[in-house]
Amino acid sequence: MDRDNLGDLKRLHRRHGGNAKVMLFGEFSGSGKKEEIDDPYYGGKDGFEIAYEQCMRFSKNFLNETFPDVEA
């Protein structure tokens, strides 16, 4: 969910091909900018709460964009 993971996935995609679009989950931030989800382990208790909030927000935005006629 960060740029290192994205780079790994893009390398695999180039190697194996396919039709999938590879992107950061944070492109569904809803803020107009790409966000990364930092490893919560290094952020203490707040790190886990921030990562959870981001995952929930990104998931809802992804579902709303992918299935616009269904409420998420």
Secondary structure, 3 states (H helix, E strand, C coil): CCHHHHHHHHHHHHHHCCCCCCCCHHHHCCCCCCCCCCCHHHHHHHHHHHHHHHHHHHHHHHHHHHCCCCCC
